[in-house]
Amino acid sequence: MTANNHADHDDSVIMLDTHVAVPLCCDLDMLEDWLLHCSADTLDELGNFAYRATNNPQFGVTELITALGRYGVVLRRLLAAQRAQQR
């Protein structure tokens, strides 16, 4: 199992109200940005805390940062598409 294994997910739809989705998008962006700019020691500490059961905690942190960015992009696109439909 990798640190970011989503093999067990299904294709169910989760509905979010805009008043939840917008702040969530901002939080994803802020967390990704913080992780991209924090010190190597902080990233090592996160890796050792969150991914200590894996063989490569640094890879887990890299995957986390990538996933945060990807989810933020997807959420922003969905919000933009929703706004465009409402016009």
Secondary structure, 3 states (H helix, E strand, C coil): CCCCCCCCCCCCCCCCCHHHHHHHHHHHHHHHHHHHHCCHHHHHHHHHHHCCCCCCHHHHHHHHHHHHHHHHHHHHHHHHHHHHHHC
